[in-house]
């Protein structure tokens, strides 16, 4: 390969998103017999995550955020649509070797730091087990050295002392840091962080958010940060996706979405949780309807029952994401694009 070919290959590899979801859909069957129905947890979702990028996925409970995380982690299979990792379709990962390789590259950090660690084993057990499973080339001494490195990388020291403790001897914040250490042991490229700070005291949440930013810088890892907290998303994320009733309704650079929201649901979220750093004004005064029905939903905007700006078209046609600003998209029939 010539130097020109090598340079072209590097350019192409960096141009391909780290992960891409295309028309990603997941439905669940609920009920039995004649009452069996279809719950639309995720419908036709499209997004990308770049290298060394932190993308926040925000929305209220039941919007489908955690379902997306489990689809990306391989816990659920898509009903339809495709996930591409580094340009390769996830559906082609058939062998155990391929699946282990993907799960090493894309681990998950769970919401509950109190149940995600086995109380019967020392802290070192989960980290060493991850190293043995996903990095078999390491010898026993190398695994211990790497375990100490990743534990120190997440801000816990002395690592040797921490490794010999049991989970009950650690605080909630320390346990969650061990969760990040277990993920980091894989040498991941993308960490799926499913509301990792929601069960922690407010006083220690900022430390975990800073940890994510530091791991992005020092380890070169990307994050999908799932949250219902707009303020924390603003603090740590490069891009923000707003999800409602299985649909991504708005996406764009974090500051663009929060300073100039295009979708009425984003407007309501900002009105409910104001950011003290900057006065954000909303044009909608309150919530006017019931939560959405995602079991056998009918066509139309799923937010229409709660939206005071809804028009007839909203009841008949499901809106799709359209560009309304620089890298800023929203799925809304009445949203206006930025002036020319």
C-alpha positions in Angstrom: 0.0 0.0 0.0 1.4 3.4 -1.0 1.5 6.4 1.4 -1.3 8.0 -0.6 -3.5 4.8 -0.2 -2.7 4.6 3.5 -3.7 8.3 4.0 -6.9 7.7 2.1 -7.7 4.6 4.2 -7.2 6.6 7.4 -9.5 9.4 6.1 -12.2 7.0 5.2 -12.0 5.2 8.5 -12.4 8.4 10.4 -15.3 9.5 8.1 -17.3 6.4 9.0 -19.3 6.9 12.3 -18.3 4.8 15.2 -21.9 3.6 15.5 -24.9 4.2 13.3 -28.6 3.3 14.0 -30.8 3.2 10.9 -34.6 3.0 11.1 -34.1 1.2 14.5 -37.4 -0.3 15.7 -38.3 -2.5 18.6 -41.8 -3.7 19.4 -43.0 -6.0 22.3 -46.0 -8.2 22.4 -48.2 -7.6 25.5 -51.3 -9.4 26.7 -52.6 -12.9 25.7 -55.0 -14.4 23.3 -57.5 -12.0 21.8 -56.2 -9.2 24.0 -52.6 -9.5 22.6 -51.3 -6.1 21.4 -48.1 -4.5 20.2 -46.1 -2.1 22.3 -44.0 0.3 20.2 -41.0 0.9 22.5 -38.8 2.3 19.7 -39.9 3.3 16.2 -37.8 4.3 13.2 -34.9 5.9 15.2 -31.9 7.2 13.3 -28.7 8.6 14.8 -24.9 8.4 14.8 -22.2 8.5 17.4 -18.8 9.6 16.4 -15.4 8.8 17.8 -14.5 10.5 21.1 -18.0 12.0 21.2 -20.5 12.2 24.1 -24.1 12.0 22.9 -26.9 12.5 25.5 -30.3 10.8 25.0 -32.9 12.5 27.1 -36.6 12.1 27.8 -39.1 11.2 30.4 -39.6 7.6 31.8 -41.1 5.2 29.3 -39.8 7.1 26.2 -37.7 4.3 25.0 -34.2 5.4 26.1 -33.2 2.3 27.9 -34.6 0.1 25.1 -32.2 1.8 22.7 -29.3 1.1 25.1 -30.3 -2.6 25.3 -30.6 -2.7 21.5 -27.1 -1.3 21.1 -25.7 -3.7 23.8 -27.2 -6.7 22.0 -29.6 -7.6 24.8 -32.6 -7.1 22.5 -32.7 -7.8 18.8 -34.3 -5.1 16.6 -37.8 -5.8 15.2 -36.6 -4.0 12.1 -33.8 -1.6 11.2 -30.1 -2.0 11.5 -27.2 -1.1 13.8 -23.8 -0.5 12.1 -20.6 -0.5 14.2 -17.6 0.9 12.4 -19.4 0.3 9.1 -20.3 -3.3 9.8 -23.9 -4.4 10.3 -24.5 -5.8 13.8 -26.8 -8.5 12.3 -23.7 -10.1 10.7 -22.1 -10.8 14.1 -22.9 -14.5 14.2 -19.9 -16.2 15.8 -19.1 -16.0 19.5 -15.8 -14.4 18.7 -17.5 -11.5 16.9 -20.1 -11.1 19.6 -17.5 -11.0 22.4 -15.4 -8.5 20.3 -18.4 -6.2 19.9 -19.4 -6.4 23.6 -15.9 -5.6 24.6 -15.9 -2.5 22.4 -19.4 -1.5 23.5 -20.0 -2.3 27.2 -22.8 -0.9 29.4 -22.8 0.9 32.8 -26.0 0.3 34.6 -28.2 2.7 36.5 -28.2 1.0 39.9 -24.7 0.9 41.5 -26.1 -1.1 44.4 -27.3 -4.1 42.4 -24.8 -4.1 39.5 -22.0 -5.5 41.7 -22.2 -9.0 43.2 -22.1 -8.6 47.0 -20.5 -12.0 47.5 -17.3 -11.1 45.7 -14.6 -8.6 46.2 -14.5 -5.5 43.9 -11.6 -7.1 42.0 -13.7 -10.0 40.8 -15.7 -8.2 38.2 -12.8 -6.3 36.8 -10.5 -9.4 36.6 -13.3 -11.4 35.1 -13.8 -8.8 32.3 -10.1 -8.9 31.6 -10.0 -12.7 31.4 -13.0 -12.9 29.2 -12.3 -10.0 26.8 -8.5 -9.8 26.8 -7.3 -13.4 27.0 -3.8 -12.4 25.8 -3.0 -11.0 29.2 -1.3 -13.2 31.8 -2.3 -13.3 35.5 0.1 -10.6 36.6 -0.7 -8.5 33.6 -4.4 -8.7 34.5 -3.8 -7.6 38.1 -1.7 -4.7 36.8 -4.3 -3.6 34.3 -7.1 -3.9 36.9 -5.2 -1.5 39.2 -4.7 0.8 36.2 -8.3 1.1 35.3 -9.4 1.5 38.9 -7.0 4.4 39.3 -8.2 5.7 36.0 -11.7 6.1 37.4 -10.4 8.1 40.4 -10.2 5.4 43.0 -6.9 5.0 44.9 -5.0 3.3 46.3 -6.2 0.7 43.8 -4.7 -2.3 45.7 -6.8 -1.4 48.7 -10.0 -0.8 46.7 -9.7 -4.1 44.9 -9.8 -6.1 48.1 -12.9 -4.5 49.4 -16.5 -5.8 49.1 -19.2 -3.7 47.5 -20.9 -2.9 50.8 -17.6 -1.2 51.9 -17.9 1.4 49.1 -20.2 4.4 48.8 -22.7 4.7 45.9 -20.4 6.9 43.9 -17.4 4.5 44.4 -19.5 1.6 43.3 -20.5 3.4 40.1 -16.9 4.2 39.5 -16.2 0.5 39.7 -18.9 0.0 37.1 -17.0 2.3 34.8 -13.7 0.5 35.7 -15.2 -2.8 34.6 -16.3 -1.3 31.3 -12.9 0.4 30.9 -11.1 -3.0 31.4 -12.4 -4.1 27.9 -10.5 -1.2 26.2 -13.9 0.0 24.9 -14.6 2.4 22.1 -18.1 3.3 23.2 -19.6 3.1 26.7 -23.4 2.9 27.1 -24.1 4.8 30.3 -27.8 4.2 31.3 -28.6 6.9 33.8 -25.4 6.3 35.7 -25.9 9.2 38.2 -29.7 9.2 38.7 -29.5 7.1 42.0 -26.6 9.1 43.5 -26.7 12.1 45.7 -26.6 15.4 43.8 -23.3 16.3 45.6 -21.4 13.4 43.9 -23.1 13.4 40.5 -20.7 16.1 39.2 -17.7 13.8 39.9 -19.1 11.1 37.7 -19.9 13.5 34.9 -16.3 14.8 35.1 -15.1 11.3 35.0 -16.9 10.7 31.7 -15.3 13.8 30.2 -11.9 12.7 31.5 -12.2 9.2 30.1 -13.1 10.6 26.7 -10.0 12.7 26.8 -7.5 10.2 28.3 -8.9 6.9 27.0 -10.4 8.1 23.7 -13.8 6.5 24.5 -17.2 7.7 23.3 -20.3 7.8 25.4 -24.0 7.4 24.9 -25.3 9.1 28.1 -28.9 8.3 28.8 -30.6 10.6 31.2 -33.8 12.5 32.1 -31.7 15.4 33.5 -31.4 18.2 31.0 -28.9 20.0 33.2 -26.4 17.1 33.3 -26.8 16.6 29.6 -25.9 20.2 29.0 -22.9 19.9 31.3 -21.2 16.9 29.6 -22.7 16.2 26.1 -21.6 17.4 22.7 -24.9 16.5 21.1 -28.4 16.0 22.5 -31.2 13.8 21.3 -34.7 14.3 22.8 -36.9 11.2 22.8 -40.6 11.0 23.3 -42.9 7.9 23.0 -40.4 5.8 21.0 -39.4 8.6 18.6 -36.4 10.9 18.5 -38.2 14.3 18.2 -35.3 16.6 18.2 -31.5 16.4 17.9 -28.6 18.7 17.4 -25.6 20.3 19.2 -26.5 20.5 22.9 -26.4 24.3 23.2 -28.4 24.7 19.9 -31.2 22.4 21.1 -31.4 24.0 24.6 -31.0 27.7 23.6 -33.3 27.4 20.5 -35.7 24.4 21.0 -37.7 23.6 17.9 -40.1 20.9 19.2 -42.8 21.7 21.7 -41.9 18.8 23.9 -38.3 20.1 24.3 -39.8 23.4 25.2 -41.9 21.8 27.9 -38.9 19.9 29.3 -37.0 23.2 29.6 -39.9 24.9 31.3 -40.1 22.1 33.8 -36.4 22.0 34.6 -34.9 25.5 34.1 -31.2 25.9 33.9 -29.9 28.5 36.4 -26.9 29.3 34.3 -28.9 30.9 31.5 -32.5 32.1 31.5 -34.4 30.0 29.0 -37.8 31.3 28.0 -40.5 29.0 26.6 -43.5 29.8 24.5 -45.7 27.0 26.0 -47.3 27.4 29.4 -47.8 23.9 30.8 -49.0 20.5 29.8 -52.5 20.1 28.3 -53.1 16.4 27.9 -52.4 12.8 28.8 -49.2 10.7 28.3 -49.0 9.0 25.0 -50.3 5.6 24.0 -47.6 3.5 22.6 -49.7 0.3 22.4 -51.0 0.0 18.8 -50.5 3.7 18.2 -52.3 5.4 15.4 -50.6 7.6 12.7 -49.9 11.2 13.7 -47.6 12.9 16.1 -47.5 11.1 19.5 -47.2 14.4 21.3 -50.4 15.8 19.8 -52.6 15.1 22.8 -50.3 17.2 25.0 -49.3 19.9 22.5 -51.2 23.2 22.5 -49.7 24.0 19.1 -51.2 20.9 17.4 -52.9 21.3 14.0 -55.1 18.9 12.0 -52.0 17.6 10.2 -50.6 16.5 13.5 -53.5 14.1 14.0 -53.1 12.4 10.6 -49.4 12.4 9.6 -46.4 11.2 11.7 -43.7 13.9 11.5 -40.2 13.0 10.5 -36.9 14.7 11.5 -36.1 17.6 9.2 -33.3 20.1 9.3 -34.3 23.4 10.9 -30.8 24.8 11.7 -27.2 24.0 11.5 -27.0 20.3 12.3 -30.3 20.8 14.2 -33.3 18.6 13.4 -36.8 18.3 14.8 -39.8 16.1 14.0 -42.6 18.7 14.1 -45.1 19.9 11.5 -45.3 23.4 13.0 -41.7 24.1 13.9 -40.1 26.9 12.0 -36.6 26.8 10.5 -33.9 29.3 11.4 -34.1 32.5 9.3 -32.0 32.3 6.2 
